[in-house]
Amino acid sequence: MRLYPAIDMKNGQCVRLTQGLFDNVNVYSDSPADMAALWESSGARFLHLVDLDGALAGRSVNAPAIRAITERVKIPVQLGGGIRTLENIDTMLSLGVYRVIIGTRAVEDPEFVREAVRTFGAEHIVVGVDAKNGKVATAGWENVSSVDALDLCRRMEDMGVQTIVYTDISRDGMMQGPNVAMTKKISDAVSMDIIASGGVSCMEDLYEIERAGIHGAIMGKSLYEKKIDLTEAVKAFEIPQITLDLPFSSLKLGPDGLLPVVVQDNRSGEVLMVAYMNEEAYNATLQTGRMTYYSRSRKELWLKGDTSGHYQYVRSLFIDCDQDTLLAKVDQIGAACHTGNHSCFFTKIAGNSLAEEKSGTACEEMN
């Protein structure tokens, strides 16, 4: 399960609201960037940012604080608040935000979301569904619409959205536990990743979310009030407990003593890259849940994403029939290739158009 420490920004400060009320504010830090660095050092693998001023204004207000965060940390961040135009999205991505969260505009103009996914890619677009009594709220939670939350989620799936942040506003900042039942209902009804938000107060809440099969959880006040230790939570939920059926000593290595690794995007099936492992890299991958390789040029271990933040999180590992090549299915953050392309295999040098057409049809039928 993915954990998302939250940093809510108002007037350039790190704050928390209660039930989304702007007149009920607790200030936790004058430097959101310092807070981001703290969560990263505690093991966070993704950050959830909210521009509270932007949510009311309908445009980015805390851009300097946002840039300070993305320049300070290596881990990816997602941002919501005031994202209402394609220009807004482009600006936030240019500030180093990995993916943006569309809220109000998704309710008022669902087709805008389809356009955003088409323009920027589904990996960079998230929809925030904030609800009171099952109905979607907009404009910084100031207005409650007649739109049903589950209906909106289903429509967003049709628009190509892959990730939803579902917030029960009545639980937000109350430290009374999340609305797991409704979040699970949505998660079970769609194929998208659903992130639970609002009310997480303790480790047991996180275990309940995990047991419900929900993709992730946003933690705010529970971290700031020290009810949850982020380092312990990361160990419990984000470092996979990988069952090892085959030790490295059983694998067949190449003449250089290394094992080739084909890396595949777990969601799309796209082949991302080929790299190599020695036993130390293999063990590090199993222990941390992040793909670690052996660099043949530098002759040292290489944690993928350690300099770029484009980490690869392990979903599963397979060995081929000859036990001499590993297939790693991963969640890829950002680009896998140093050129900025999602996959290293972006240069076509030959192809059969008829065969490709038939192959595409077969894949569509299987999906």
Beta strands, then each sheet from edge to edge (+ up, - down):
strand 1: 2-10
strand 2: 13-18
strand 3: 21-29
strand 4: 47-51
strand 5: 77-80
strand 6: 99-102
strand 7: 125-132
strand 8: 135-138
strand 9: 143-148
strand 10: 163-168
strand 11: 193-197
strand 12: 216-219
strand 13: 259-265
strand 14: 271-277
strand 15: 292-295
strand 16: 300-303
strand 17: 312-319
strand 18: 326-332
sheet 1: 3+ 2- 1+ 4+ 5+ 6+ 7+ 8- 9+
sheet 2: 3+ 2- 1+ 12+ 11+ 10+
sheet 3: 14+ 13- 18- 17+
sheet 4: 15+ 16-
end
